[in-house]
Amino acid sequence: MFGSEDYDAAYRKPYDVERYRALWAFVQGRVHHLRSILDLGCGLGNFLGEWAYDDPPELRVGIDFSRVAIEKAKAAFPDLSFWCVSFEDLLAEAYPIERRYSAVVLCEVLEHLDYDRDLFEFAKSCASDRVVATVPYENRIRGRMHTSTRYSPQIVEKRFGPGIRVVSAPDSKYVVFEWKRPT
C-alpha cells in the first residue's frame, strides 16, 4: 500500500480535476439537500469547494492524509474545513469525529485502501442519513496506487454488505453506491 508521502508527491504535480467533474456533480445530486457533508479522501477539496447546486450544505468538511492536498484545499477554499488525518487514526479513534454528518462521501478513495470495508463501516458510523461512495468500474481507470480489487456492481453489493444500493453513474467508468440509515 502507498503512504502519504506517495500522495504528497502526486499532489505536488498538476492534477487533472476535469475528469471527475461529471462524477462529482452526480454525487452532489444525491446529497445536496442535506445539512452537512464529510468527505473522506477529499484530496484537493474540489468536490466540496466547487458545488454544482445553489444550496450547498451549511457544513462541508474534508479529511485526507496528504498534507500537500490539505494545504492546497485550504488555500483554494478557505471558508471550508479541511483536516489532515490518516484513515488509520480515524479507525483507531485516535482523532475523534465529534459530530454526526448528514452524509459521508468517499469519492475515488476506497480502491486505494486494503481496509476499504473498515473505512466504509466507519463512514456509516458518522452518517445520520447516508454514505455515498464511488469506485472505478473493474479498474477501468487503473492507477498505480490502486489495490487489486476489481469493483463491479455485484462485487460492491457483496463486499460492503447489506443495505448497499448501486445507483447509476454518469458513465461506465465508475460504480456509484450508497447506504442509507434505516428509519
C-alpha positions as CSV (number, residue, x, y, z in Angstrom):
1,M,0.0,0.0,0.0
2,F,1.1,3.5,-0.7
3,G,1.7,6.1,2.1
4,S,1.0,9.8,2.5
5,E,4.4,10.6,1.0
6,D,3.4,9.0,-2.3
7,Y,0.2,11.0,-2.4
8,D,2.0,14.2,-1.3
9,A,4.3,13.7,-4.4
10,A,1.3,13.1,-6.6
11,Y,-0.5,16.3,-5.4
12,R,2.6,18.4,-6.0
13,K,2.2,17.8,-9.7
14,P,-0.5,19.3,-11.9
15,Y,-3.7,17.4,-11.1
16,D,-6.5,16.9,-13.7
17,V,-9.7,17.5,-11.8
18,E,-11.7,17.8,-15.0
19,R,-12.1,14.1,-15.4
20,Y,-14.1,14.0,-12.1
21,R,-16.5,16.9,-12.6
22,A,-19.4,14.9,-14.0
23,L,-18.9,12.3,-11.3
24,W,-18.8,14.9,-8.6
25,A,-22.0,16.6,-9.9
26,F,-23.7,13.2,-9.9
27,V,-22.7,12.5,-6.3
28,Q,-23.6,16.1,-5.2
29,G,-27.0,15.5,-6.6
30,R,-27.5,12.7,-4.1
31,V,-26.5,14.8,-1.1
32,H,-27.0,18.5,-1.9
33,H,-30.2,18.8,0.1
34,L,-28.6,17.6,3.3
35,R,-27.2,19.9,6.1
36,S,-23.7,18.6,6.5
37,I,-21.2,16.6,4.4
38,L,-17.9,14.8,5.5
39,D,-15.7,14.0,2.5
40,L,-13.2,11.2,3.4
41,G,-10.3,11.2,1.0
42,C,-11.1,14.8,-0.1
43,G,-7.8,15.3,-1.9
44,L,-7.6,18.9,-3.2
45,G,-11.1,19.7,-1.9
46,N,-12.8,20.3,-5.2
47,F,-15.8,18.1,-4.5
48,L,-16.7,20.2,-1.5
49,G,-15.5,23.6,-2.9
50,E,-16.9,23.6,-6.4
51,W,-20.5,23.0,-5.5
52,A,-22.8,22.4,-8.6
53,Y,-26.0,23.3,-6.8
54,D,-27.3,26.7,-5.5
55,D,-27.9,25.3,-2.0
56,P,-24.7,23.9,-0.6
57,P,-24.8,22.2,2.8
58,E,-24.0,24.6,5.6
59,L,-21.2,22.4,6.9
60,R,-18.7,20.8,4.5
61,V,-15.6,19.1,6.0
62,G,-12.9,17.3,4.1
63,I,-10.3,14.8,5.5
64,D,-7.3,13.5,3.7
65,F,-4.0,12.0,4.8
66,S,-1.9,14.0,2.2
67,R,-0.5,17.1,3.9
68,V,0.1,18.7,0.4
69,A,-3.5,18.1,-0.7
70,I,-4.9,19.6,2.5
71,E,-2.7,22.7,2.2
72,K,-3.9,23.2,-1.3
73,A,-7.5,22.6,-0.3
74,K,-7.3,25.2,2.5
75,A,-5.7,27.7,0.1
76,A,-8.3,27.2,-2.6
77,F,-11.4,27.0,-0.4
78,P,-10.6,29.0,2.8
79,D,-14.3,29.0,4.0
80,L,-14.4,25.2,4.3
81,S,-12.8,22.9,6.9
82,F,-10.1,20.5,5.9
83,W,-8.2,18.2,8.2
84,C,-5.0,16.2,7.6
85,V,-5.6,12.9,9.4
86,S,-4.7,9.4,8.5
87,F,-7.5,6.9,8.0
88,E,-5.7,4.6,10.4
89,D,-6.0,7.3,13.1
90,L,-9.7,7.7,12.3
91,L,-10.3,4.0,12.5
92,A,-8.4,3.7,15.8
93,E,-10.4,6.6,17.1
94,A,-7.1,8.5,17.7
95,Y,-8.7,11.5,16.1
96,P,-12.2,12.0,17.3
97,I,-15.0,13.0,15.0
98,E,-17.2,14.9,17.4
99,R,-20.4,15.4,15.4
100,R,-22.6,13.4,13.1
101,Y,-22.8,14.4,9.5
102,S,-25.9,14.1,7.4
103,A,-23.8,12.4,4.7
104,V,-20.4,11.0,4.3
105,V,-18.9,10.8,0.8
106,L,-16.0,8.6,-0.4
107,C,-15.2,9.6,-4.0
108,E,-12.5,7.5,-5.5
109,V,-10.8,6.6,-2.3
110,L,-11.8,3.0,-1.4
111,E,-9.8,1.5,-4.3
112,H,-6.6,2.8,-2.8
113,L,-7.0,1.0,0.6
114,D,-6.5,-2.5,1.7
115,Y,-9.0,-1.8,4.5
116,D,-11.8,-0.4,2.3
117,R,-14.6,-2.2,4.2
118,D,-13.4,-0.8,7.5
119,L,-13.4,2.7,6.3
120,F,-16.8,2.3,4.8
121,E,-18.1,1.0,8.1
122,F,-16.5,4.0,9.8
123,A,-18.3,6.3,7.3
124,K,-21.6,4.6,8.2
125,S,-21.0,5.3,11.9
126,C,-20.5,9.0,11.1
127,A,-23.6,9.5,8.8
128,S,-27.0,10.3,10.2
129,D,-28.6,9.9,6.7
130,R,-26.4,8.2,4.1
131,V,-23.0,7.3,2.7
132,V,-22.3,7.7,-1.0
133,A,-19.2,6.1,-2.4
134,T,-17.6,5.7,-5.9
135,V,-15.0,3.3,-7.1
136,P,-13.6,2.6,-10.6
137,Y,-15.6,0.1,-12.5
138,E,-13.4,-3.1,-12.7
139,N,-10.4,-0.8,-12.5
140,R,-11.0,0.6,-16.0
141,I,-9.3,3.7,-14.6
142,R,-6.2,1.9,-13.2
143,G,-3.8,4.0,-11.2
144,R,-0.5,2.8,-9.9
145,M,-1.8,3.4,-6.4
146,H,-4.9,1.3,-6.7
147,T,-5.3,-2.0,-4.9
148,S,-6.0,-5.2,-6.9
149,T,-9.7,-5.2,-6.0
150,R,-11.8,-5.2,-9.2
151,Y,-15.1,-3.5,-8.3
152,S,-18.3,-4.2,-10.2
153,P,-21.9,-3.5,-9.1
154,Q,-22.2,-7.1,-7.9
155,I,-18.9,-7.1,-6.0
156,V,-19.7,-3.8,-4.4
157,E,-23.0,-5.2,-3.1
158,K,-21.3,-8.3,-1.7
159,R,-18.2,-6.5,-0.4
160,F,-19.9,-3.7,1.5
161,G,-22.8,-5.7,2.9
162,P,-26.5,-5.4,3.5
163,G,-28.2,-2.1,2.7
164,I,-26.0,-1.2,-0.2
165,R,-27.7,0.1,-3.3
166,V,-25.9,0.6,-6.5
167,V,-27.1,3.8,-8.2
168,S,-26.5,4.8,-11.7
169,A,-23.3,6.5,-12.8
170,P,-22.6,9.2,-15.3
171,D,-20.6,6.7,-17.4
172,S,-19.4,3.2,-17.2
173,K,-16.1,4.1,-15.6
174,Y,-17.4,4.3,-12.1
175,V,-19.6,2.3,-9.7
176,V,-21.6,4.7,-7.5
177,F,-23.3,3.2,-4.5
178,E,-25.0,4.3,-1.3
179,W,-26.1,3.2,2.1
180,K,-29.0,4.9,3.8
181,R,-29.5,4.7,7.6
182,P,-32.7,2.8,8.2
183,T,-35.5,4.9,9.6
